[in-house]
Amino acid sequence: MIAILLGATFGGGLLALAYGLHPPRPSLAASLAALHRPVRQAAAPTAAEAEPGGWAARWGRRGVPLLRALGLPTASLRQDLAVLGMDVDRHLAEKAAAAAVGLIAPPALLALVDLGTGAGVGWWLPTWVALLCAGALFLAPDLTVRAQARRRRAEMRHTLAVFLDLVVIALAGGAGVQQALADAAAAPQGWAASQLRRALATAQLARSSVWDELGALGRQTGVSELSELAATVGLAGSEGARIRTSLEAKAAAMRGRRLAEADGAAQSATERMALPVVLKFGAFLIFIGYPALTHVLSGL
């Protein structure tokens, strides 16, 4: 009975870890419903919502100074956290709590195994298992943040390509540069579109160059296409025809890159689909060949 409980607990932990690293994608119906959902004004956060929540953040708060003294998080991870709008201290607290769980849980489970079966596990196996689990759980929040930041940057690139296409269409229709930018930014929805609108609003309020603000947004989010766009249009000057030509070239380049990325993702998905078939075929061959091989070897 103890072995069954331990196996179920271990399996549940692996399932929770896999769910945290690779959360399920939303269904097509939910994604389409989110596109047509009206945008509501964000309410002021309450005192409970303003505090960093989660049991991991609360339990691991004491380990934040130690992790900061070790130079964590790195500069690239700080940029990823900024893209996601996550607090650095909360992330470090979650890492500390995850590492503590990895250190405590395996020795406790192995102690239960030793108590229930009397197998005499010893001290070296729980130590190594605890260190491995602590290291894996310590890195798991970083992997999750990096994956989410990559999705945010991909969303920004996709939205920027649509934004540039709309700007080029508006310029071809005779609109001015500022009007074309405002009209193009008003159409898309989502996090990336809100960041573009914020950059345009900042440029308008500060009476600075729109392209400088977009370049700053690119440096902040790590999207090089925004910085390249700012540099390219900055070289074009203030003449509408030259700006339109630069934007058309950049939009065409981004469309080509999106097509190449989509083709690469499709090929990668095809290869991943072939792997389970190969494994099943190998298991089937072992299932058929092992009895015959055993019979031959036993007859020698």
C-alpha angles and dihedrals in degrees: 000000000000090000090053092050092047091049092049091048093049092047091049090051092051090047092051091048092050091047091051094049096042110024115191118266118247117257122259091249092054092048092050091047090052090054092057096039112115116248112248127201112257112249122226110269118250123235091261092050094046093059117082103261136199129083091255092055092049096046096043097047092101091060095055096089091051093051091047089052088055090057097256134187104038122230093257092049090049088056090050090051090049090052090053094042092236125152114248095218092051091052092049090048091053090050091051093048092048091051091049091052089050091052096047106036102058096050089047092052093045090049089055089050091051091047094049100041104022090225095148099233095185128209105280097064095053090045096053094041090050092050093048093047092046091051093047094048091044090058096040096083090051092052091049093050093048092049092050091046091052089054090049091051091048088052090050092051092048092048092045091054091051090045093053092048090053092047091052091049091050092048090050088054091058101262122143122251096256093045091047091051093048094048093046093049093050095062106059123071133206139061096307093049091051090052091052091049090049091053091050091048091049091052091050095048095043092040090230131136115288090218092054090054091048089050090051089050089052092052091047095050098033093241104142093192091070092052091046090049091051092049094046096048091041089060090049091064124209099310111119097217094052091046090051091050091050092048092048091052092048092047091051091049092050092048090053091049092049091052091049092049091048091050091049092048091050092051091047091051090050091053091048090052091053094054097071090049091053091048092049091049091050091049090049091052091050090048091053100037102042097070092047092048091048091050092050094048093047091053094057 
